[in-house]
Amino acid sequence: MPDLRKLAKDKPCILCGSTGTTVLHHIQLPGNHGMGTKPADWPWGIRVCAGCHEYFHGEGRGDHKLMALAIGRQQVEYAKEGVIQWP
């Protein structure tokens, strides 16, 4: 698996399409991370701009519908880019 954090650089935000600084935000759900550790980059990392990243760490912390949408979009993008292969 390629370094998804490096691949996020200079890509548009998976949610709003904004370009500029893009980071790999990690969706945290029960069982996919530990105390002081982030979830794995795949499949829990999504490319987001600073504004969307801030939203997920603030008022959007419980926005599970948007998180699911973002994960789905991210996986489709990874497939289009050849980062992942669907069986």
C-alpha positions in Angstrom: 0.0 0.0 0.0 1.4 3.4 -0.9 1.9 6.1 1.7 -1.6 7.6 1.7 -0.5 10.7 3.6 1.9 11.6 0.9 -0.7 10.9 -1.8 -3.1 13.4 0.0 -0.7 16.3 -0.7 -2.0 18.7 -3.4 -5.2 16.7 -4.0 -8.6 18.3 -3.7 -10.7 17.8 -0.5 -12.8 14.7 -0.9 -15.8 16.6 0.6 -15.8 20.2 -0.7 -13.3 20.0 -3.5 -11.1 22.8 -2.1 -7.5 22.7 -3.1 -4.5 23.8 -1.1 -3.5 22.2 2.1 -5.0 18.7 2.3 -4.5 16.3 5.2 -5.4 12.7 5.8 -8.1 12.8 8.5 -8.7 9.5 10.3 -12.3 8.4 11.1 -12.3 7.1 14.6 -14.9 4.4 15.5 -15.0 2.0 18.4 -12.5 -0.8 17.8 -10.4 0.8 15.0 -7.9 2.7 17.2 -6.3 2.5 20.6 -5.4 4.9 23.4 -3.2 7.6 21.8 -3.1 5.9 18.4 -4.9 6.7 15.2 -6.8 4.3 13.0 -5.0 2.8 10.0 -4.7 5.0 7.0 -6.6 2.4 4.9 -9.5 2.4 5.0 -10.0 5.1 7.7 -8.0 8.0 6.2 -9.8 10.6 4.1 -8.3 13.6 2.2 -9.8 16.8 3.6 -9.0 20.5 3.5 -8.2 22.4 6.7 -11.8 23.6 7.0 -13.4 20.1 6.7 -10.7 18.7 9.0 -11.6 21.3 11.6 -15.3 20.5 11.2 -14.7 16.8 12.0 -12.7 17.7 15.1 -15.4 20.2 16.2 -19.1 20.3 15.6 -19.0 17.5 13.1 -17.5 15.0 15.5 -20.7 12.9 15.4 -21.6 13.5 11.8 -21.5 9.8 10.9 -23.5 10.3 7.6 -20.9 12.7 6.3 -18.1 10.4 7.5 -19.6 7.5 5.6 -20.0 9.6 2.5 -16.4 10.7 2.8 -15.1 7.1 3.2 -17.1 6.0 0.2 -15.9 8.8 -2.0 -12.3 8.3 -0.9 -12.4 4.6 -1.8 -13.8 5.3 -5.2 -11.1 7.9 -5.8 -8.4 5.4 -4.7 -9.8 2.9 -7.1 -9.8 5.4 -10.0 -6.2 6.4 -9.1 -5.1 2.7 -9.0 -4.2 3.0 -5.3 -6.4 0.0 -4.5 -7.8 -2.8 -6.6 -11.3 -4.1 -6.2 -11.6 -7.9 -6.4 
